[in-house]
């Protein structure tokens, strides 16, 4: 896992409920470097993410999806 603050800026989907337009939108946001490839791949495949944190060696990483599910990244 990467250190806190070691992030890469990637394009991520903003859910319609959280965007002022009322429509899903894409924005450039920082994502933990060690999860950025996974988050980008999920979003490209249409499995939209809403947040991600690798846990920074203190706890397992987590990637939250727009549909309410959460992926745990351990190891």
C-alpha positions in Angstrom: 0.0 0.0 0.0 1.1 3.6 -0.6 1.7 6.4 1.9 -1.0 8.9 2.7 -0.9 11.6 0.1 0.7 9.5 -2.7 -2.0 10.0 -5.2 -2.6 10.0 -9.0 -5.2 12.2 -10.6 -7.5 10.2 -12.8 -10.9 10.7 -14.3 -13.7 9.4 -12.1 -17.5 9.3 -12.3 -19.5 11.6 -10.1 -23.0 10.2 -9.4 -25.9 12.1 -10.7 -27.2 12.6 -7.1 -23.9 14.4 -6.2 -23.6 16.6 -9.3 -25.3 20.0 -9.6 -26.5 19.0 -13.1 -28.4 16.0 -11.9 -26.5 13.8 -14.4 -23.5 11.6 -13.9 -20.4 13.5 -14.7 -16.7 12.8 -15.0 -14.1 14.8 -13.1 -10.3 14.6 -12.4 -9.8 13.5 -8.8 -6.8 12.2 -6.8 -6.8 8.4 -6.1 -4.3 6.5 -4.0 -1.5 5.5 -6.4 -1.6 1.8 -5.5 -5.3 1.6 -6.3 -5.4 4.0 -9.3 -5.0 1.3 -12.0 -7.8 -0.8 -10.4 -10.1 2.1 -10.0 -9.5 3.3 -13.6 -10.1 -0.3 -15.0 -13.4 -0.7 -13.0 -14.7 2.7 -14.2 -13.6 1.9 -17.8 -15.5 -1.4 -17.6 -18.7 0.4 -16.4 -18.3 -0.7 -12.8 -18.4 2.9 -11.4 -16.6 3.7 -8.2 -17.5 6.4 -5.7 -14.5 6.4 -3.4 -11.3 4.5 -2.8 -8.6 4.3 0.0 -5.8 1.8 0.2 -5.7 1.8 4.0 -2.1 3.0 4.0 -0.8 -0.1 5.8 -3.1 0.5 8.7 -6.2 -1.4 7.5 -7.4 -3.2 4.3 -8.1 -1.0 1.3 -11.6 -0.3 0.2 -13.2 0.7 -3.1 -16.8 1.8 -2.9 -19.0 1.3 -5.9 -21.9 3.5 -7.1 -24.4 0.6 -6.5 -23.5 0.5 -2.8 -21.2 -2.5 -2.8 -17.7 -2.3 -1.5 -14.6 -4.1 -2.6 -12.0 -4.9 0.1 -8.4 -4.9 -1.1 -6.2 -6.9 1.2 -2.5 -7.6 0.8 
